Every structure is written in C-alpha cells, then in structure tokens.
C-alpha cells in the first residue's frame, strides 16, 4: 500500500533505519519540525521493517543522547507490514549533530555553513545580523559628519525628540539602539562609521551603464555610510546615467526622465535597508538604453513569495537596527509599503509597472517609455527610426522653434558641429525644415505627413 503523503520539507521516507538519519531529525528540529517514516520507499510505498519494536525503543534513546532532544516514535501497521513514524518538533534553539548544523530546504537536508550558519544561529538567539555587537570598534571610529547628516534629516521629519538630537553622539547612538553593553552593533558601522567598508565587505553600491549585457560602457562604485550612499546614488543616476528629455513649458525648461524619481528612490532605499550584508555582495544597478535593473542580495522572510511582496503585508525588515534610523531620518515613510509605493509612483509617472523577480536576491526592473517623454506624440511618430539625440533635438525645436544651434548644443551637451550634422541628416530625411533666415527664421518639425517611412 502507498502512504498518502509525499516527501516535502516536513516529510522524509527511508526504507531502513541507519543511525546517520539522526542528522535528518536534527534538520527537522532546526526547521519547522517534521516526520521521518522508516519502512517506506522513495515513492511512498510501505515496504515494512523487521526490527520495528527494537527501533521503537532504541531511536528515542539515541536521539536524546546525540541531539539532546525528545522525539515521538510511533509504530504503524499496514496489513502485515510494520513501519515507524518519527515526529520531531521545531526547537527554539539550534540542534547540533556531531558539531554540525543541518536544515531542511524543500525535500532535502543541507548542512549550514558560512553566512547561512551565522544567520541561522542568530535567528535562534532572536538576533539579526545588524544587531550583533562588534569588538574593536568604538566611538572614535564614528564619523561626526554622519551624525550631522542624520540630525539634519531627522530634525526636518520630527519623528524624534528635538532635545535628543542635541545630545552627544554617544548618547544618540545609545538611544538609536545601536549599542549592546559596552559594544556598538554592526548597524552602527554601516550608518555612522568613518570607513564602513573597512568593517563590512561589499557594503557599497555598484552602477554600470551597458549597451548590451556584455558591453559595459562605464561604471561607478559608491561607498561611505548608508545615508550617503542613497544620496550619492540618486544624484549619479539622475545626472549621469539617465538621459533627460529637455522640453519647455513657455519659457520654463522641463527635464523628463524615463523613470519616476520617487519610485527609484523607494526601490533604492528598500535595497539598502533589506540587503543581506552577510553575503558580501554589492547592490548592483544596471542601466541600459531602454531599462534600469536593480539587484540586492537577500532572502525573503520564511514562507514569503514575490506574490506576498506585491500584496499588502506586514513589515519584516531584514535589518531592523538599520531600518529604525532610516525611518527617523525620513528615508522610510511607512514600513511595509515599499513595493506598493514603487508600483504606485511608476504607474502614475508613465503607466508602466516595474517587474519584480527573485533570483538569489530581489530584482527590480524598470522599463522606459520614451514615447511618453516626447511632446505632442512625437515619439509615436518617430518610433525607433531616430536615436535619442535626434529625438531630443526635435523635441527642443518643437517646443522652441526659434532656438539657436548654440543653445541646442548647450542643452544637449554636445558640440555645435555635431548639432549641424544631426540637422543635416534630419533635413535630408524630411523630419526637419528651416523656414526663413538663420537669424529671423524658425524650425519646422514634421510630426505628421512630412515624415518618411
């Protein structure tokens, strides 16, 4: 007969008993608990065992002696076949099997090592990575300018008592819950240290501009404390990496970027606050001509999926000791609404919903709608037939038909010679016509019947 269960994170089948299977029991105790069946093959068929009654007594004793925990062992009978059910509860403290720690992932048992082991042991102590005390790191290693930046931002938001902001850096650090006993926590190194990267490898942001996945044109690495990293990244993205379309409303110059600044800022702060810093991976931002991708290392909370993120959910910050000062400084407006805000702001900006996917961390993908940035349906008319510079050139001319070549060069950041070459090409393709003299005339941009296919 076949047992009415399938192997899963909480179920394991073994045909015979071996003492090494106590490792599986330790993994259940370190995860969410589970059941180990002895006398059942991998397909769930009950094959039975000959020594069930002896094992009924031996297994609980061996588990107690080796793991120091208790399990329930039940004798089961299917027709003339006996088999065992071993039930293990989830334990609030780590269970070691001969000096190693095991965990259930899907239907497999895996040994925890490195950063994964550190994270597991901390979780069993009720701690997070950013709340661990750091030896050899004291108040002399903190940066007064980082505190100054925090005070300025926190004072504007008024989420913290103004009198407290007047206290010393040492008192403020304690009130921000960045101390444990005589030690400062890891979060303090990232938020206020003079050299954060000295203490946490990979605690930086890398930005690259790509023509294709394999063609990196240029890049930047942003270091410093986390507050600085957010501010510097915002500045670089919107001054160097994203091309703004220049238009005019009357005489007022208007810059329109392909991505919502509010949505990008929210995604960036989410990455900084929720990143798994133990992974030692940098946050990576890849900018292309038609999209912007952001990735940060980490794990979703237990039993969460991308669908959970997309729905209304409770706030479970991966780094609560980092999240709290970010909230007080106004970087986080309300916990648990980050993804919702990214989607809302993007849809309001250009009607495009960013894509989210999980692959060794969270990917946020912003896709550009260049047509929306061009005035009067110009982008729809031009399609993909012209480059960005030529489209921006025509947009400037359409908004200010009397604009000079010198002014065009200044607005687009290229030489007057380059502008003249683009104008020559556009005239040849009937996208552009000059009406009148060089001084008194104006530009006639063809957005309808004048365009050639």
ZAMARGU-4260 file (C-alpha; in steps of 0.2 Angstrom, whole numbers, plus 5000, padded with zeros to 4 digits):
<rodrens>
0) 5000/5000/5000 | 5006/5018/4997 | 5006/5030/5011 | 4995/5045/5007 | 5009/5058/5009
5) 5023/5065/4998 | 5041/5069/5003 | 5042/5088/5007 | 5051/5100/5018 | 5042/5091/5033
10) 5041/5073/5027 | 5055/5061/5023 | 5055/5042/5018 | 5068/5029/5022 | 5067/5010/5019
15) 5078/5005/5033 | 5085/5014/5049 | 5103/5020/5050 | 5109/5030/5064 | 5115/5043/5052
20) 5097/5048/5050 | 5098/5057/5066 | 5105/5070/5055 | 5088/5072/5047 | 5080/5073/5064
25) 5091/5087/5069 | 5087/5096/5052 | 5068/5095/5056 | 5071/5102/5073 | 5081/5116/5066
30) 5067/5120/5053 | 5048/5119/5056 | 5048/5101/5063 | 5043/5086/5053 | 5040/5067/5051
35) 5053/5054/5046 | 5045/5037/5041 | 5055/5021/5042 | 5050/5007/5031 | 5043/5017/5017
40) 5052/5019/5000 | 5055/5035/4990 | 5039/5033/4980 | 5029/5032/4997 | 5026/5013/4996
45) 5026/5004/5013 | 5039/4991/5012 | 5039/4987/5031 | 5054/4984/5043 | 5058/4968/5053
50) 5065/4976/5069 | 5051/4989/5072 | 5049/4985/5090 | 5068/4986/5094 | 5069/5003/5085
55) 5054/5009/5094 | 5065/5009/5110 | 5082/5012/5103 | 5078/5028/5092 | 5072/5039/5106
60) 5087/5035/5117 | 5100/5038/5103 | 5091/5054/5098 | 5091/5060/5116 | 5110/5055/5118
65) 5116/5063/5102 | 5105/5078/5100 | 5099/5081/5117 | 5080/5082/5112 | 5065/5071/5113
70) 5055/5064/5098 | 5039/5054/5097 | 5041/5037/5089 | 5025/5028/5084 | 5023/5010/5077
75) 5012/5009/5062 | 5004/4994/5054 | 4999/4991/5036 | 4991/4974/5034 | 5006/4963/5039
80) 5019/4977/5037 | 5026/4987/5052 | 5034/5004/5049 | 5039/5019/5061 | 5033/5037/5061
85) 5046/5048/5070 | 5039/5065/5074 | 5051/5080/5078 | 5045/5097/5084 | 5053/5113/5079
90) 5065/5119/5093 | 5068/5137/5098 | 5087/5134/5100 | 5099/5126/5087 | 5101/5107/5087
95) 5119/5101/5083 | 5123/5084/5075 | 5141/5079/5079 | 5146/5098/5079 | 5137/5102/5063
100) 5120/5110/5060 | 5108/5104/5047 | 5092/5112/5039 | 5078/5107/5028 | 5076/5115/5012
105) 5062/5109/5001 | 5063/5090/5002 | 5082/5089/5005 | 5093/5090/5021 | 5108/5103/5019
110) 5122/5107/5031 | 5123/5125/5036 | 5139/5134/5033 | 5147/5151/5032 | 5134/5166/5031
115) 5119/5154/5031 | 5125/5146/5048 | 5128/5163/5055 | 5111/5169/5050 | 5103/5153/5057
120) 5112/5154/5074 | 5107/5172/5076 | 5089/5169/5072 | 5088/5155/5086 | 5095/5168/5098
125) 5082/5181/5092 | 5095/5192/5084 | 5098/5199/5067 | 5114/5201/5058 | 5114/5220/5060
130) 5111/5219/5079 | 5127/5209/5083 | 5140/5218/5094 | 5157/5222/5085 | 5173/5221/5095
135) 5187/5233/5091 | 5175/5246/5085 | 5172/5261/5097 | 5166/5279/5097 | 5182/5285/5090
140) 5178/5276/5074 | 5162/5285/5071 | 5160/5300/5059 | 5154/5316/5066 | 5148/5322/5049
145) 5137/5306/5048 | 5129/5311/5064 | 5127/5329/5057 | 5118/5322/5041 | 5107/5311/5052
150) 5102/5326/5064 | 5098/5337/5049 | 5086/5325/5041 | 5078/5319/5057 | 5075/5337/5063
155) 5065/5340/5047 | 5054/5325/5049 | 5051/5327/5068 | 5050/5309/5072 | 5062/5310/5086
160) 5063/5322/5101 | 5072/5338/5096 | 5080/5338/5113 | 5088/5321/5110 | 5096/5327/5094
165) 5105/5340/5104 | 5113/5326/5114 | 5131/5319/5111 | 5134/5307/5098 | 5137/5294/5111
170) 5120/5297/5119 | 5112/5297/5102 | 5119/5281/5097 | 5113/5273/5113 | 5095/5280/5110
175) 5095/5273/5092 | 5098/5256/5100 | 5115/5254/5091 | 5124/5248/5107 | 5124/5232/5117
180) 5133/5233/5133 | 5150/5241/5130 | 5149/5237/5111 | 5142/5245/5096 | 5132/5235/5084
185) 5136/5231/5066 | 5122/5243/5061 | 5132/5257/5068 | 5147/5253/5057 | 5136/5255/5041
190) 5127/5270/5047 | 5140/5281/5056 | 5157/5274/5054 | 5171/5284/5046 | 5176/5269/5035
195) 5160/5257/5034 | 5168/5247/5020 | 5183/5243/5032 | 5171/5233/5043 | 5158/5226/5031
200) 5164/5219/5014 | 5153/5223/5000 | 5143/5236/5009 | 5143/5248/4993 | 5133/5251/4978
205) 5139/5247/4960 | 5131/5256/4945 | 5135/5252/4927 | 5129/5258/4910 | 5128/5244/4897
210) 5125/5244/4879 | 5122/5226/4880 | 5123/5213/4894 | 5142/5210/4889 | 5146/5228/4884
215) 5149/5239/4900 | 5152/5257/4894 | 5156/5265/4911 | 5153/5262/4930 | 5154/5269/4947
220) 5156/5262/4965 | 5148/5272/4979 | 5155/5270/4996 | 5153/5279/5013 | 5139/5277/5026
225) 5122/5271/5020 | 5114/5288/5021 | 5127/5295/5009 | 5126/5280/4998 | 5107/5284/4995
230) 5110/5302/4992 | 5125/5300/4980 | 5117/5286/4970 | 5101/5297/4967 | 5112/5311/4961
235) 5123/5300/4950 | 5108/5291/4942 | 5099/5307/4938 | 5113/5317/4932 | 5125/5304/4923
240) 5116/5288/4920 | 5098/5293/4914 | 5096/5304/4899 | 5083/5318/4902 | 5072/5324/4888
245) 5073/5343/4889 | 5056/5352/4885 | 5049/5369/4888 | 5033/5375/4896 | 5033/5393/4889
250) 5050/5399/4894 | 5052/5386/4908 | 5064/5372/4905 | 5057/5355/4910 | 5068/5339/4912
255) 5059/5322/4910 | 5067/5306/4915 | 5062/5289/4909 | 5060/5283/4927 | 5050/5290/4941
260) 5062/5298/4954 | 5051/5294/4968 | 5049/5275/4963 | 5068/5273/4960 | 5072/5281/4977
265) 5060/5269/4986 | 5067/5254/4977 | 5085/5260/4981 | 5081/5263/5000 | 5072/5246/5000
270) 5088/5238/4994 | 5099/5247/5006 | 5088/5243/5021 | 5084/5225/5017 | 5100/5219/5009
275) 5109/5203/5017 | 5125/5212/5021 | 5132/5195/5027 | 5133/5190/5009 | 5146/5202/5005
280) 5138/5206/4988 | 5136/5224/4982 | 5119/5231/4977 | 5120/5232/4958 | 5111/5244/4947
285) 5112/5241/4928 | 5107/5255/4916 | 5103/5251/4898 | 5095/5262/4884 | 5078/5255/4887
290) 5078/5249/4905 | 5086/5250/4923 | 5089/5234/4933 | 5092/5234/4952 | 5098/5219/4962
295) 5102/5216/4980 | 5106/5200/4989 | 5095/5193/5002 | 5082/5181/5007 | 5063/5183/5008
300) 5055/5180/5025 | 5051/5162/5028 | 5036/5156/5018 | 5035/5173/5008 | 5035/5174/4989
305) 5035/5188/4976 | 5016/5187/4977 | 5017/5191/4996 | 5028/5206/4992 | 5015/5213/4979
310) 5001/5212/4991 | 4998/5221/5007 | 5010/5214/5020 | 5017/5217/5037 | 5034/5225/5039
315) 5048/5212/5042 | 5064/5222/5040 | 5079/5211/5037 | 5090/5224/5046 | 5079/5232/5060
320) 5093/5241/5068 | 5097/5249/5051 | 5078/5252/5047 | 5074/5262/5063 | 5087/5276/5060
325) 5082/5277/5041 | 5064/5279/5047 | 5068/5293/5059 | 5078/5302/5046 | 5063/5301/5034
330) 5070/5289/5021 | 5057/5277/5025 | 5039/5284/5026 | 5030/5269/5032 | 5036/5252/5034
335) 5029/5238/5024 | 5023/5249/5009 | 5039/5249/4999 | 5034/5238/4985 | 5017/5246/4984
340) 5024/5264/4983 | 5036/5259/4969 | 5022/5252/4959 | 5010/5267/4963 | 5023/5280/4958
345) 5028/5271/4942 | 5011/5269/4936 | 5007/5287/4939 | 5023/5293/4931 | 5022/5283/4914
350) 5009/5269/4916 | 5022/5255/4917 | 5023/5243/4931 | 5040/5238/4937 | 5044/5219/4936
355) 5049/5210/4952 | 5058/5193/4952 | 5068/5183/4964 | 5085/5175/4959 | 5097/5174/4974
360) 5090/5191/4979 | 5077/5203/4973 | 5077/5211/4955 | 5068/5226/4952 | 5066/5230/4933
365) 5061/5247/4927 | 5056/5248/4908 | 5057/5265/4899 | 5043/5273/4889 | 5052/5285/4879
370) 5037/5290/4868 | 5028/5297/4884 | 5043/5309/4886 | 5041/5316/4869 | 5029/5331/4866
375) 5013/5330/4856 | 5015/5312/4851 | 5032/5315/4843 | 5039/5299/4849 | 5025/5289/4842
380) 5028/5297/4825 | 5047/5294/4825 | 5046/5276/4833 | 5063/5268/4833 | 5069/5277/4817
385) 5079/5290/4826 | 5092/5290/4840 | 5090/5298/4857 | 5100/5314/4852 | 5090/5317/4837
390) 5073/5314/4846 | 5078/5326/4859 | 5084/5338/4846 | 5067/5338/4838 | 5058/5340/4854
395) 5068/5355/4859 | 5065/5363/4842 | 5046/5359/4843 | 5045/5367/4860 | 5055/5382/4855
400) 5055/5384/4836 | 5067/5399/4836 | 5080/5390/4847 | 5098/5393/4841 | 5111/5380/4836
405) 5122/5386/4851 | 5108/5384/4863 | 5104/5367/4856 | 5122/5362/4859 | 5122/5368/4877
410) 5105/5359/4881 | 5111/5343/4874 | 5129/5344/4880 | 5137/5341/4863 | 5146/5352/4850
415) 5138/5364/4838 | 5147/5354/4824 | 5138/5338/4830 | 5121/5348/4830 | 5124/5354/4812
420) 5127/5336/4807 | 5111/5330/4815 | 5101/5344/4807 | 5108/5340/4790 | 5103/5322/4792
425) 5085/5327/4799 | 5083/5338/4784 | 5088/5325/4772 | 5075/5313/4779 | 5062/5327/4779
430) 5060/5327/4798 | 5065/5345/4799 | 5064/5361/4788 | 5071/5378/4791 | 5059/5392/4787
435) 5066/5410/4785 | 5083/5416/4788 | 5096/5410/4801 | 5093/5424/4812 | 5074/5428/4810
440) 5068/5411/4805 | 5062/5396/4814 | 5062/5377/4814 | 5048/5367/4807 | 5047/5350/4814
445) 5037/5337/4804 | 5027/5326/4815 | 5013/5321/4803 | 5013/5320/4784 | 5031/5326/4782
450) 5039/5310/4789 | 5046/5297/4778 | 5044/5279/4781
</rodrens>
